[in-house]
Amino acid sequence: MAVSTPDRFVQWFRAAAPYIHAFRGRTFVIAFGGEVVLENRFVGLNHDLNLLAALGVRLVVVHGARAQIDVKLNELGHKTRYVRGLRVTDDITLACAKEASGRLRVEIEALLSMGLPNSPMANADIRVSSGNFVTAKPIGILDGIDLQHTGEVRKVDVPAINDRLNYGELVLISPLGFSATGEIFNVALENVAESVAVALQAEKLIFMTDRSGVTSARGHLYRELTPLQARKLINRKDTVLDGDAQLYLPCAVRACEQGVKRAHLISRHAEGALLQELFTHHGVGTMIAPDPVEKMRDAKITDIGAILALIEPLEADGTLVKRGRDLLEMEINRFAVLDHDGMIIGCAALYPFAEERAAELACLVVHPDFRGRDAGERLLEAMEQRARRKRLKKIFVLTTRAEHWFVERGFAEVNVDELPAQKREMYNYQRRSVVLIKRL
């Protein structure tokens, strides 16, 4: 039976609760190019920023201005040169950069100030702070070419930014930096965003890109990467990073290596991509995290509630034999769980029969949202490794619904008589479970 729309909403809202708790009071640095404003996409993003602010997230927004600078230079008929992806900022280009950044800042502040009734911004009270938070220095000469007024971040005024955030304000930072001598430098959006996120030790650095994230040559989206995995992608000769990914991915990697908890690359074109990335299990883009997000580990007593939530629906429909909380507490050392960023998405248990050098694999369950992503295979492999460490020769499973799944993974059907004697005496002939064995 299809789940009704209200039910889906309630399920989603409840599933988002752990993220809401985790994000409250945390600092997010959200970076996007000037295209977001140029393509009239900032209104939707604005609604999402308003929601995050209402949930208690400390927001630092870094905007770019490349698109607006290009438009102005084209109007003037002035050609731009690039060196290693950086614009050479001569006097004319700097004037365009100042004008573009000033206009963008005012437009963004105006949109963030909206509070129209019957809209997502109703009753919004976002106060915006902007200023000279970034000190810059000239890049100088690269490949024999003087980049002139193109700069890079020298220092971020962390106390000043935190002071504004502590007052509940959204901090807006433009891609310009200032020197102690009063000079102005055109700084790359990604350099500003990375530097600010690292200086603040932000919870998240989020880049809005022209793609869904980091994809393979065949179009496969890498949903989760460690910095090491991402660096291997960047350094592979056959890797072609499309669009913004070639600019943003290296910055995301460096940020995570320097203390930022998570970095994300998500599409600026997808409606609500920011919320989907932050408040759903799968996300919609690429996340870079210092450690693997998904890990197998031994179950702990504090996991019992999550394990019950996984197995109770299958107990209710007769797929699993019912286990009470008391029994789980006594047998918790038999269980392993698959932990996805703090959420238990799978479990399995192993019951050894030492005399027969065998073990029963039981209670292998994967959360519905994570099925089809090899979670079951990883749990099975973990149980097989545990059995091998105990020097057992075979594992067996009793199932009424998943016979084919186990057969495809090396199990073979056998007669009940091949079960260990103790298990054979407990066999429930009314359930008529299929007995499957795998030799190790």
C-alpha positions as CSV (number, residue, x, y, z in Angstrom):
1,M,0.0,0.0,0.0
2,A,1.4,3.4,-1.0
3,V,2.2,5.7,1.9
4,S,0.1,8.9,1.8
5,T,1.7,12.3,1.4
6,P,1.0,13.4,5.0
7,D,2.6,10.2,6.3
8,R,5.7,10.8,4.2
9,F,5.9,14.3,5.5
10,V,5.7,13.1,9.1
11,Q,8.3,10.4,8.5
12,W,10.6,12.9,6.9
13,F,10.2,15.5,9.6
14,R,10.9,12.9,12.3
15,A,13.9,11.6,10.5
16,A,15.2,15.2,10.3
17,A,15.1,15.6,14.0
18,P,18.6,14.2,14.8
19,Y,20.1,16.6,12.2
20,I,18.2,19.6,13.7
21,H,19.6,18.8,17.1
22,A,23.1,18.2,15.7
23,F,23.2,21.5,13.7
24,R,21.8,23.9,16.3
25,G,24.6,26.3,17.3
26,R,27.0,25.1,14.7
27,T,28.7,27.3,12.1
28,F,28.1,26.6,8.4
29,V,30.0,28.5,5.7
30,I,27.9,28.5,2.5
31,A,29.6,29.6,-0.7
32,F,28.1,30.3,-4.2
33,G,29.1,32.0,-7.4
34,G,27.4,35.1,-8.7
35,E,25.5,32.9,-11.1
36,V,23.0,32.1,-8.3
37,V,21.9,35.7,-8.3
38,L,22.3,36.3,-12.0
39,E,20.0,33.3,-12.7
40,N,17.4,34.4,-10.1
41,R,18.1,31.3,-8.0
42,F,18.9,33.2,-4.8
43,V,15.3,33.6,-3.8
44,G,14.9,29.8,-3.3
45,L,18.3,29.6,-1.5
46,N,17.2,32.5,0.6
47,H,14.2,30.6,1.9
48,D,16.5,27.7,2.8
49,L,19.0,30.0,4.6
50,N,16.0,31.5,6.5
51,L,15.0,28.0,7.7
52,L,18.6,27.2,8.8
53,A,18.8,30.5,10.7
54,A,15.4,29.7,12.4
55,L,16.8,26.3,13.5
56,G,19.7,28.0,15.2
57,V,22.5,27.4,12.6
58,R,25.2,30.1,12.6
59,L,25.5,31.2,9.0
60,V,28.4,32.7,7.1
61,V,27.6,33.3,3.4
62,V,30.4,33.9,0.9
63,H,29.3,35.1,-2.5
64,G,31.3,35.2,-5.8
65,A,31.1,37.7,-8.6
66,R,32.8,36.1,-11.6
67,A,29.7,36.1,-13.7
68,Q,28.9,39.8,-13.0
69,I,32.5,40.8,-13.6
70,D,32.5,39.0,-17.0
71,V,29.3,40.7,-18.0
72,K,30.7,44.2,-17.2
73,L,34.0,43.4,-19.0
74,N,32.2,42.2,-22.1
75,E,30.2,45.4,-22.1
76,L,33.5,47.4,-22.0
77,G,35.1,45.1,-24.6
78,H,37.9,44.3,-22.2
79,K,39.6,40.9,-22.5
80,T,40.4,38.8,-19.4
81,R,43.5,36.7,-18.9
82,Y,43.7,33.7,-16.6
83,V,46.7,32.0,-15.0
84,R,46.1,28.7,-13.3
85,G,42.4,29.4,-13.1
86,L,42.9,32.9,-11.5
87,R,41.8,36.1,-13.2
88,V,44.5,38.7,-13.9
89,T,43.0,41.7,-12.2
90,D,44.2,44.9,-13.8
91,D,42.9,48.4,-13.0
92,I,39.8,48.1,-15.2
93,T,39.0,44.6,-13.9
94,L,39.4,45.7,-10.3
95,A,36.9,48.5,-10.9
96,C,34.5,46.0,-12.3
97,A,35.0,43.6,-9.4
98,K,34.3,46.4,-6.8
99,E,31.2,47.4,-8.6
100,A,29.9,43.9,-9.1
101,S,30.6,42.9,-5.4
102,G,29.0,46.1,-4.1
103,R,25.8,45.5,-6.2
104,L,25.7,41.9,-5.3
105,R,26.0,42.5,-1.6
106,V,23.2,45.1,-1.6
107,E,20.9,42.7,-3.6
108,I,21.6,39.8,-1.3
109,E,21.0,41.9,1.8
110,A,17.7,43.1,0.3
111,L,16.5,39.6,-0.4
112,L,17.6,38.4,3.1
113,S,15.6,41.2,4.6
114,M,12.3,40.0,3.0
115,G,9.4,39.1,5.4
116,L,6.4,38.9,3.1
117,P,3.2,37.2,4.6
118,N,2.2,33.9,3.1
119,S,5.7,33.1,2.0
120,P,8.6,31.1,3.5
121,M,10.1,34.4,4.7
122,A,7.0,35.4,6.8
123,N,8.1,36.7,10.2
124,A,11.7,36.3,9.2
125,D,14.1,38.5,11.1
126,I,17.5,37.9,9.5
127,R,20.0,40.6,10.4
128,V,23.0,40.7,8.0
129,S,26.5,41.8,8.9
130,S,29.2,42.5,6.3
131,G,32.5,44.3,6.5
132,N,36.3,44.0,6.3
133,F,36.6,40.5,7.8
134,V,39.2,39.4,5.3
135,T,42.7,40.7,5.1
136,A,44.4,39.9,1.7
137,K,47.8,40.0,0.1
138,P,48.8,40.1,-3.5
139,I,49.5,36.8,-5.2
140,G,52.2,38.4,-7.3
141,I,53.8,36.7,-10.3
142,L,52.7,33.3,-11.5
143,D,54.2,31.6,-14.6
144,G,55.9,34.9,-15.4
145,I,52.7,36.9,-15.4
146,D,51.9,39.6,-12.8
147,L,48.4,39.0,-11.4
148,Q,48.4,42.6,-10.3
149,H,45.3,43.2,-8.0
150,T,44.5,39.5,-7.7
151,G,45.0,38.5,-4.1
152,E,44.7,35.6,-1.6
153,V,43.6,35.5,2.0
154,R,46.2,36.5,4.5
155,K,44.0,36.6,7.6
156,V,40.4,36.1,8.7
157,D,39.1,38.3,11.6
158,V,37.6,35.4,13.6
159,P,36.7,37.4,16.8
160,A,34.8,39.9,14.7
161,I,32.9,37.2,12.8
162,N,32.1,35.2,15.9
163,D,30.9,38.4,17.6
164,R,28.4,39.0,14.9
165,L,27.3,35.3,14.9
166,N,26.9,35.4,18.7
167,Y,24.4,38.2,18.2
168,G,22.4,36.0,15.9
169,E,23.4,37.8,12.7
170,L,24.2,36.2,9.3
171,V,27.6,37.2,8.2
172,L,27.9,38.1,4.5
173,I,31.4,38.1,2.9
174,S,32.3,39.4,-0.6
175,P,35.2,38.1,-2.7
176,L,37.3,41.2,-1.9
177,G,40.2,41.5,0.6
178,F,41.9,44.5,2.1
179,S,45.5,45.1,3.0
180,A,46.9,47.1,6.0
181,T,47.9,49.8,3.5
182,G,44.3,50.2,2.2
183,E,44.7,48.3,-1.0
184,I,41.8,46.2,-2.4
185,F,42.4,42.8,-3.9
186,N,40.1,40.6,-6.0
187,V,40.1,37.2,-4.3
188,A,38.7,33.9,-5.6
189,L,35.5,32.8,-4.0
190,E,36.8,29.4,-3.2
191,N,39.9,30.8,-1.5
192,V,37.8,33.1,0.7
193,A,35.3,30.3,1.6
194,E,38.0,27.8,2.5
195,S,40.0,30.3,4.6
196,V,36.9,31.4,6.5
197,A,35.7,27.9,7.2
198,V,39.2,26.8,8.4
199,A,39.6,29.9,10.6
200,L,36.2,29.4,12.2
201,Q,36.7,25.6,12.4
202,A,33.2,25.4,10.9
203,E,31.0,22.4,11.1
204,K,30.3,22.5,7.4
205,L,31.7,24.2,4.2
206,I,29.1,24.0,1.5
207,F,29.8,24.9,-2.2
208,M,26.9,25.5,-4.6
209,T,28.1,24.2,-7.9
210,D,27.0,23.9,-11.5
211,R,26.9,20.1,-11.2
212,S,25.4,17.6,-8.7
213,G,28.8,17.1,-7.1
214,V,31.8,15.1,-8.0
215,T,31.1,12.5,-10.8
216,S,33.1,9.8,-12.5
217,A,33.7,9.7,-16.3
218,R,30.6,7.5,-16.5
219,G,28.4,10.0,-14.6
220,H,28.4,8.2,-11.3
221,L,28.0,10.6,-8.4
222,Y,30.5,10.1,-5.6
223,R,28.3,10.7,-2.5
224,E,30.9,10.3,0.1
225,L,34.7,10.8,-0.1
226,T,37.5,11.0,2.4
227,P,40.2,13.6,1.8
228,L,42.6,10.8,0.7
229,Q,40.0,9.4,-1.8
230,A,39.3,12.8,-3.1
231,R,43.0,13.6,-3.6
232,K,43.5,10.3,-5.5
233,L,40.6,11.5,-7.8
234,I,42.2,14.9,-8.3
235,N,45.7,13.4,-9.0
236,R,44.6,10.6,-11.4
237,K,45.6,11.4,-15.0
238,D,42.4,10.0,-16.4
239,T,40.1,12.1,-14.0
240,V,38.3,15.0,-15.6
241,L,36.6,17.2,-13.0
242,D,33.8,19.0,-14.6
243,G,32.8,22.6,-14.1
244,D,33.1,24.1,-10.6
245,A,34.4,20.8,-9.1
246,Q,37.9,21.5,-10.4
247,L,37.9,24.7,-8.4
248,Y,36.0,23.7,-5.3
249,L,37.0,20.1,-4.6
250,P,40.7,20.9,-3.7
251,C,39.5,23.6,-1.4
252,A,37.0,21.2,0.2
253,V,39.7,18.6,0.8
254,R,42.1,21.1,2.3
255,A,39.4,22.5,4.6
256,C,38.6,19.0,6.0
257,E,42.3,18.3,6.4
258,Q,42.6,21.5,8.5
259,G,39.7,20.9,10.9
260,V,36.4,21.5,9.1
261,K,34.1,18.6,10.0
262,R,32.4,18.2,6.6
263,A,32.5,19.8,3.2
264,H,29.8,19.4,0.5
265,L,29.5,20.1,-3.2
266,I,25.9,20.4,-4.3
267,S,24.0,21.6,-7.3
268,R,22.9,25.2,-7.4
269,H,20.2,24.2,-10.0
270,A,18.3,21.7,-7.9
271,E,15.4,23.2,-5.9
272,G,16.0,22.7,-2.2
273,A,19.3,21.0,-2.7
274,L,20.7,22.6,0.5
275,L,17.9,21.1,2.6
276,Q,18.0,17.8,0.8
277,E,21.8,17.5,1.4
278,L,21.6,18.4,5.1
279,F,18.4,16.7,6.3
280,T,18.2,13.4,4.4
281,H,20.2,10.3,4.9
282,H,21.5,10.0,1.3
283,G,22.0,13.7,0.5
284,V,22.0,14.9,-3.1
285,G,25.7,15.9,-3.7
286,T,29.2,14.9,-2.7
287,M,30.3,15.0,1.0
288,I,33.9,15.1,2.0
289,A,34.6,13.9,5.6
290,P,37.9,13.3,7.4
291,D,36.9,9.7,8.3
292,P,34.6,7.2,6.4
293,V,31.0,8.1,7.2
294,E,29.9,4.5,7.3
295,K,31.6,2.0,9.6
296,M,31.1,-1.4,10.9
297,R,31.4,-1.9,14.7
298,D,30.4,-4.1,17.6
299,A,27.0,-3.2,19.0
300,K,26.8,-1.4,22.3
301,I,24.0,-1.4,24.9
302,T,23.0,2.1,23.8
303,D,22.3,0.7,20.3
304,I,19.4,-1.4,21.5
305,G,16.7,1.2,20.7
306,A,18.0,1.6,17.2
307,I,18.3,-2.2,16.7
308,L,14.7,-2.6,17.9
309,A,13.5,0.0,15.4
310,L,15.2,-2.0,12.6
311,I,13.9,-5.4,13.5
312,E,10.4,-4.7,14.9
313,P,8.7,-4.2,11.5
314,L,10.1,-7.5,10.3
315,E,9.0,-9.2,13.5
316,A,5.5,-7.8,13.1
317,D,5.2,-9.3,9.6
318,G,6.7,-12.7,10.7
319,T,9.9,-12.4,8.8
320,L,11.9,-12.5,12.0
321,V,11.4,-14.3,15.3
322,K,10.4,-11.8,18.0
323,R,13.1,-10.7,20.3
324,G,12.4,-8.6,23.4
325,R,14.5,-5.8,24.8
326,D,15.6,-8.0,27.7
327,L,16.9,-10.7,25.4
328,L,18.7,-8.1,23.2
329,E,20.4,-6.7,26.3
330,M,21.7,-10.1,27.2
331,E,22.8,-10.9,23.7
332,I,24.1,-7.5,22.6
333,N,27.7,-8.9,22.4
334,R,26.5,-11.1,19.6
335,F,25.6,-8.1,17.4
336,A,27.4,-5.9,15.0
337,V,25.9,-2.7,13.6
338,L,26.5,-0.6,10.5
339,D,26.8,3.0,11.6
340,H,26.2,5.7,9.0
341,D,27.3,9.1,10.5
342,G,25.7,8.2,13.9
343,M,22.6,6.5,12.5
344,I,22.4,2.7,12.9
345,I,21.4,1.5,9.4
346,G,21.9,-2.2,9.7
347,C,22.6,-5.0,12.2
348,A,23.4,-8.7,12.3
349,A,24.2,-11.3,15.0
350,L,26.3,-14.4,15.2
351,Y,25.6,-17.3,17.6
352,P,28.5,-19.8,17.7
353,F,28.1,-23.5,18.3
354,A,31.7,-24.3,19.3
355,E,31.4,-28.1,19.3
356,E,30.3,-28.3,15.7
357,R,32.6,-25.4,14.8
358,A,29.6,-23.6,13.3
359,A,27.6,-20.4,13.9
360,E,24.2,-19.1,13.2
361,L,23.8,-15.9,11.3
362,A,20.7,-14.1,12.6
363,C,18.8,-10.9,12.5
364,L,20.5,-9.5,9.4
365,V,18.5,-6.3,8.8
366,V,19.1,-3.2,6.7
367,H,17.2,0.1,7.0
368,P,14.8,0.4,4.0
369,D,16.4,3.7,2.9
370,F,19.8,2.0,2.5
371,R,18.9,-1.3,0.8
372,G,20.5,-1.9,-2.6
373,R,23.7,-0.1,-1.5
374,D,25.7,-3.2,-0.5
375,A,25.0,-2.7,3.2
376,G,23.7,-6.3,3.6
377,E,26.8,-7.6,1.9
378,R,29.1,-5.7,4.3
379,L,27.2,-7.0,7.3
380,L,27.5,-10.6,6.0
381,E,31.2,-10.1,5.4
382,A,31.7,-8.8,8.9
383,M,29.9,-11.9,10.3
384,E,32.0,-14.2,8.2
385,Q,35.2,-12.5,9.4
386,R,34.0,-12.8,13.0
387,A,33.4,-16.6,12.4
388,R,36.8,-17.1,10.9
389,R,38.5,-15.4,13.8
390,K,36.7,-17.9,16.0
391,R,38.1,-20.7,13.7
392,L,34.6,-21.8,12.8
393,K,34.1,-23.8,9.6
394,K,30.6,-22.9,8.5
395,I,27.8,-20.5,9.1
396,F,24.1,-21.3,8.7
397,V,21.0,-19.2,8.5
398,L,17.3,-19.9,8.8
399,T,15.1,-17.8,6.6
400,T,11.5,-17.6,5.3
401,R,11.9,-14.7,2.9
402,A,15.5,-14.2,1.8
403,E,16.5,-17.6,0.5
404,H,17.6,-16.3,-3.0
405,W,19.6,-13.5,-1.5
406,F,21.7,-15.9,0.6
407,V,22.0,-18.4,-2.3
408,E,23.4,-15.7,-4.5
409,R,26.1,-15.1,-1.9
410,G,27.4,-18.7,-1.6
411,F,24.9,-20.4,0.7
412,A,23.4,-23.7,-0.2
413,E,20.1,-25.3,1.1
414,V,20.5,-28.3,3.4
415,N,18.3,-30.5,5.4
416,V,17.3,-29.6,9.0
417,D,19.3,-32.6,10.2
418,E,22.5,-30.8,9.3
419,L,21.9,-28.1,11.9
420,P,23.9,-28.4,15.2
421,A,22.1,-30.6,17.7
422,Q,21.1,-27.8,20.0
423,K,19.7,-25.7,17.2
424,R,17.9,-28.7,15.6
425,E,16.0,-29.3,18.8
426,M,14.8,-25.7,18.7
427,Y,13.7,-25.8,15.1
428,N,10.2,-24.5,14.6
429,Y,8.5,-26.7,12.1
430,Q,5.4,-24.4,11.9
431,R,7.6,-21.6,10.5
432,R,9.2,-24.0,7.9
433,S,12.3,-21.9,7.7
434,V,14.7,-22.8,4.9
435,V,18.1,-23.9,6.2
436,L,21.1,-22.6,4.3
437,I,24.8,-23.2,5.0
438,K,28.0,-21.6,3.8
439,R,31.3,-23.3,4.2
440,L,34.1,-21.0,5.3
